[in-house]
Amino acid sequence: MYRPARTARAARTARLGRTTGSNRTGRSIRTATAAALAALALTALTAASPPRATASAEATATARVSGSARIHYALSPDDEIRFTVNAEGAPYTRPVPGVPTGLPTDARGTVHFSHRTASGDFRQSDATVDCLSTGGPVATLSAVITKSDAMPVGQRIGLSVYDAHGHGKNRLGFSWGVGNMDLDKDGNPYQPVVGTCMAIAPFAPVTAGGFTVHSVELAAPSAP
């Protein structure tokens, strides 16, 4: 008499077990799906977030001019004239009387240039950079002669560089080439002293090699 009841209860228990198992399976699937979606969202958020600046990226926030090239000088078209420039900004690092903080255009680096005439005469000079100013693809810099068989040691020179960024030719200008002339009290021309960062426009096209200009806005002095 009781076997059918036990059978019915067993059947209900079996169905309940199957239902409970199905619920557990459903919850497990939903949990796994939610976790996968959360992981996917986190991955997408990480990919969309801008990368943190690294030390090397921060280091590029300095004005720079670098490169080596031969130029065409219209007044001596058959001569071989080459310039190598390696300059970088070092704002407010060169205190001078009256300007104890230095200037935002303070810089360091080196310049080397050589001139071989068509007749074979060869002269070369080295100079130490003391100023660098940049604006877009153009830079002006000055340097003081430290070694030369063509110019007085201690003389400041001015250079300008144009970086074409692959659209045309790079260009370079040098202060003693076609400018920097003044007249004395008797009306005679002479070449005056070049001030820091003062240079003529980059008039000479590059014929081999090239220059890179990394431009940075002038920095304000740090608060004391």
Sequence and secondary structure as in RCSB ss.txt:
>XXXX:A:sequence
MYRPARTARAARTARLGRTTGSNRTGRSIRTATAAALAALALTALTAASPPRATASAEATATARVSGSARIHYAL
SPDDEIRFTVNAEGAPYTRPVPGVPTGLPTDARGTVHFSHRTASGDFRQSDATVDCLSTGGPVATLSAVITKSDA
MPVGQRIGLSVYDAHGHGKNRLGFSWGVGNMDLDKDGNPYQPVVGTCMAIAPFAPVTAGGFTVHSVELAAPSAP
>XXXX:A:secstr
  HHHHHHHHHHHHHHHHHHHHHHHHHHHHHHHHHHHHHHHHHHHHHHS     HHHHHT S EEEEEEEE  TT
STTSEEEEEEEEEE TT   BTTBTT  TTBEEEEEEEEEE TTS EEEEEEEEEEEEEETTEEEEEEEEEEESS
S TT EEEEEEE  TTSS  EEEEHHHH   EE TTS EE     TT      EEEEEEEEEEE          
